[in-house]
């Protein structure tokens, strides 16, 4: 599975030492993961590891062995079950010591903080502002358990909740904290790995809100995830059209106007900001414009 992961078209691959590893296998898995991350053959994805959380006896040893062996190749550490910013500070201090010891660039290894319980959600603003934090990640299964939500489907709607989205508040709370700090925000996994339609449904919810991506557990989910978190072609083309039209109309040549009609749609500065979001996502996904570009009116 590790060898296969090296060439998958995902933006980031992390190897898991937490929930995917039984307690009796923690030490041997740690060595295997460290060696795999340091090995050649990766195709350019961000490389990471999910260590065990600070309430366990394994966290410090996970970090020490992985960074000591693979620190030069390691981009990030996923820290699960972050319930207060002290968890971030503890990892930052340990990483700083290891970077100094092994001659690594100070501060290069980032932290992705997983928000998985009511305590973490309550302190999410402080966590987002912690040192090295590059992304907040929703842990939907543990979050549901923390809230005593009556469901066995990770990310799914609990039986009886037939109006709206039971996860909306959690998703928005994490999103707002991340955007306030200018960091990424990632939706957690959908565990029914063969149910691509279910993955699309759940991923579409967080993509619509503005999440930057979603964890995938199986190669079959990657294509769907890359599609869902990229703009639709028509939306991308229209966003680029708005940006070009607004740039021209606000110029001296275009009359220096701040609010104009584009077809039957009024566009202004708010339109430009919204278009920048959609266009930015499309450009990051390598999309190209297929529609006709904006052409200034002839007089």
Phi, psi and omega in degrees: 000322179294316180298319179295323182296335185297337184239016178282146182279050175259153179286332184215141173234126172238143177263138193258126172253359185266253189296336182282353186238127178291151182308321182291343183254006186301314186291315180292323179295322180302314180293318180298316181294317181299316180292322180294319180293330180277347186285163176281171172104356178287148188262020175101002176291156167300137182249132180214177176219139170263115179273174174282157186280166189291350176277355181259168178274006190253348192301307186297321180290324175303309185295315183298312184291316183293315181290322179297324183271319191234017186303324182291339181255357188268127179265328187200160172238128173271119180255113184278162172051046177283116182250349177202159185292341176301328177297322179290316181297321179297315179292321178299316180296317179295317178297320180298319178295318180292320178298318179294319182295321187257011176067031179269156179300125182299130176079005184290325183280118182273171178238132168251118186265122179270124179262113192227005180208172183298324179295316179297320179295323179295326184253021189295330179295316179293321179296316180299331181272001183291159180297140177073354185291118181253343181201150167256140182233127175284130170258092192292326182291308179295326178297315179299319179294320180298326182271001184061033180290136185272079180205152174244003181255114181296118180085352181273171180276133178292144177303135179097343178266089191256003179232123178080200185236118182296340184260003189299314182299316180298313180301314182291322181298316179292319179300314182295319179297319180292314181295327178297330181259358179071032180244168181286160178221128190235134174280150182278193190279159168246115197276347176278084194292339179268352183265081183292326177296319176296319176300315180299319181297312182289318179294324180298329179296309182286328177297320180296326179288334180122011176297150184275341181179184183213144174296146172238145181250352186210145180304331180296339180275345188292310181301316179296318180296316179297324178290314186292324183269006168258150179294154169295148185304316181297322180291319179297313179300318182291324178297316178295323178296317179299316182297316180294316182295317182292322178299319181289314184294332179275352178278169177298320180297328182268003177101002178051047180258139183266344178221122185219168175265133171243099191067236178255020183243128173280131176240146178211198184298323177296322177299318180299316181296318179294321179293326178299323179296309183293316179296321179297319178295320179294317179296320179297329179275001178077023181284153175241149179289135177249338181275166178295138179287169177291136176235125179302142179298144179271136179246000000 
